[in-house]
Amino acid sequence: MQVQYDAVRFKEARNAQGWSRVRLSKECGVSVRSIESYEQETRIPPAANVERMAKALGLAAEIY
């Protein structure tokens, strides 16, 4: 599966859930530091992490 990542859409999805980075980290097992760097676009997340975060948010990874 091809997964693209859009930091703005990802952050909007997290905020729409009312979740902090800490909450998302606990739900998906991706470190808070990694989530922060993905949202600030200083790192590009691997597809596996996009899928884990999307699943935790109840969304399809393809939307990112």
PyMOL commands that set and color helices and strands:
alter all, ss='L'
color gray80, all
select helices_A, chain A and resi 7-16+21-28+32-39+47-57+61-63
alter helices_A, ss='H'
color red, helices_A
deselect
rebuild
show_as cartoon
